[in-house]
């Protein structure tokens, strides 16, 4: 059973999972054109979730405000050994519910073309592909998506 904990970017489990995420992305993208970590400074972000199976931190995600109506989903990751157990769906639904309860109207995100499992997950949860926004404009390996809340 997946347990979700709301926390902050200072959470040690979140930080460890982010290191795993960065390693995974580095192995997928050898091209310098895709800067997966260029826009990921989360500082003191207060809207982070960590997923646990038993007492093991297995997944994470967060969101940050882009404007009064929009949040950007960031740093979604599930340890490969725990994929297929609904962890990612639990994380994304918790983030979307949290954002909606804070009265945001839409969520956007960026993923990469070499992450088909991510694109499929987001589509399953109602996200559709949009033109690359903000810092992702002109990044050919980026895929941007949006979902109204």
Secondary structure by P-SEA (a helix, b strand, c coil): cbbbbbbccccaaaaaaaaaaaaaaaaaccccccccccccccccccbbbbbbcccccccccccccccccbbbbccccccccccccaaaaaaaaaaaaaaaaacccccccccccccaaaaaaaaaabbbbcccccccccccccccccccc
